[in-house]
Amino acid sequence: MELASRAFATLGHPGRLAVYRLLMRFTPKGVRPTEIAEALSMKQNTLSHHLSDLTSSGLVQVERDGRSLFYSVDLAQAEALVAYLAV
């Protein structure tokens, strides 16, 4: 229940929801922030804030590959959220 509450509160913002939807389309592959910002026509500082919120809520994970960061949906959390909704 706590996961669902946090997830829906986080996804309640249109910008964060747009980022999450984009990341879902690329699952399981990660996406670099510059690509996300370009695809969504979003300022980098705004995107950074949204990614931070999505990551801290457990919906998104980040991995480093060299100097690049790649963001992706945390599939375990997404599955847990869907399972919660289906019960």
Secondary structure, 3 states (H helix, E strand, C coil): CHHHHHHHHHHCCHHHHHHHHHHHHCCCCCECHHHHHHHHCCCHHHHHHHHHHHHHCCCEEEEEECCEEEEEECHHHHHHHHHHHHC
